[in-house]
Amino acid sequence: MGRNEVEVCVLQFADETLFMCEDFYNNIFSIKAILRGYEITSRLKINFHKSKLVGINVERSSLVFYASSLNCTLMRVPFKYLGVVVGGNPRKTSL
């Protein structure tokens, strides 16, 4: 995407969309541009208060900065998504 060829993976399930990218601010900026473009073309409003950001092997300070840039909240690992535990050690914890 874009002239810097930022690589962003997108997965969609029912009414949810997951964006995955590496830990760079340019990638977060690209995701914000994608979401803004979607709002403009679809005339639908994205509820960023319901949106969550989770980082794997990302410094907490970077996550806080990214979340404030996207106006969303942070989520901790492990978490459940579609009934499946993501992250963490399944032998130690259960959700």
Backbone hydrogen bonds, N-H to C=O, Kabsch-Sander energy under -0.5 kcal/mol:
donor,donor_aa,acceptor,acceptor_aa,energy
5,E,2,G,-1.0
6,V,1,M,-2.5
8,V,6,V,-0.6
9,C,20,M,-2.6
11,L,18,L,-2.5
13,F,16,E,-2.5
16,E,13,F,-2.9
18,L,11,L,-3.3
20,M,9,C,-2.5
24,F,22,E,-2.0
27,N,24,F,-0.7
28,I,24,F,-1.5
29,F,25,Y,-2.8
30,S,26,N,-2.0
31,I,27,N,-2.2
32,K,28,I,-2.3
33,A,29,F,-1.9
34,I,30,S,-2.4
35,L,31,I,-2.6
36,R,32,K,-2.3
37,G,33,A,-2.5
38,Y,34,I,-2.2
39,E,35,L,-2.2
40,I,36,R,-2.2
41,T,37,G,-2.5
42,S,38,Y,-2.6
43,R,39,E,-1.5
48,F,46,I,-1.2
50,K,47,N,-1.2
51,S,47,N,-0.5
53,L,73,T,-2.2
57,N,55,G,-0.5
63,L,59,E,-2.1
64,V,60,R,-2.5
65,F,61,S,-1.9
66,Y,62,S,-2.8
67,A,63,L,-2.8
68,S,64,V,-2.0
69,S,65,F,-1.9
70,L,66,Y,-2.0
71,N,67,A,-0.8
72,C,67,A,-2.2
73,T,51,S,-1.9
75,M,53,L,-2.4
79,F,86,V,-1.7
81,Y,84,V,-2.7
84,V,81,Y,-1.8
86,V,79,F,-3.5
92,K,89,N,-1.3
93,T,89,N,-2.0
